[in-house]
Every structure is written in structure tokens, then in C-alpha cells.
Amino acid sequence: MRVVVLGLGNILLRDEGVGVRVVEALAARYILPAEVEAVDGGTAGMELLNTLAGCDHLLICDAVQTGAPPATVIELANAEVPAFFQTTRFSPHQLGLADVLATLALTGEAPRTVTLVGVVPLDLDLGIDLSPEIAAVVDMATERLAAELRELGLALPPRPARSAARPAALPQ
């Protein structure tokens, strides 16, 4: 089994980068098994074709406009995902992902399952930090992705906490 966890978004436009930040949080919080590849897809489109070709399960995290209030976390599965990106995209990379998924379907290399964990953004102005409202739901979105991986039967042991203590001085 091969699983790709794909974070999408432009990290220079504050909340537009939430998908990348959530996938970073997942990789920082858990030891991902060898079957799982965490990918910073940024704003890529067709460049993702080889990365996604032949994966069994694709989990995507991205900023999405749904009409719901900012900081709402949504989840869509399978046929809902390409349909959503074709009808409600607000970012060029979402069109690119829709094209990638369509191409993979045509070549017989489409994932068996596709899940989107989306976060409704608040602030799309220039800046590298998420707005406080969106930063507050990163944990929730991260845990949604982790739950999807566990449902696939994958173990996600937590990474050991880094000690704040200073290392002992080296002997001279």
C-alpha cells in the first residue's frame, strides 16, 4: 500500500498555506510509516503527476472556500473531491489538482480513495504566518488526517517530545 498525504497552498498568502502547514504538523507530530509519503505540494499542478501516480490512497489538505465561516474544517471523499475543485476553486493550484486527478483516471493510475480535509481561510493577504483563527484549527485538521491514516490500518506513533534541557558539556 502507498499513501500520499499532500499539503497544498501558497505559504506566502497567510491562510492559503494552511494545507502545507497541516501536513508539516502531521509529520512533526507522528512517525509516519514507510507506506506514507508526506508531500509539500505548494502551488504545484501537473508537476504532481508522477508523485501521485499509482498511489493507493491520497489525502489532501488545502484551504477551501465553501461559504462556511472561516476556520471551518470540512472533509470530502472520493468523487466529491474532483467535483469540488471543478466547481468551487479559488486558487490556480486547485485547477491543477483537478487536472492531475483527471489525467490519473485516464491513465489508470488514479488513487483508489481520495480524501480532502479542507480549512476555510480568513486572511489571504501577504504574510507567512497563519491568522490566529486558522492556526487554532491546525490541530483539528492534523488529527483528521491522522484519523484517516489510522482507518487505513496504519500505526502512527507520536514523535518523542524534544527536551528543552541543554545537553551536557562535552568532555575535554
Helices and strands as residue ranges (DSSP letters): E 3-8, G 14-17, H 18-29, E 36-42, G 46-48, H 49-52, E 57-63, E 73-77, H 80-88, H 92-107, E 113-119, H 132-135, H 138-151
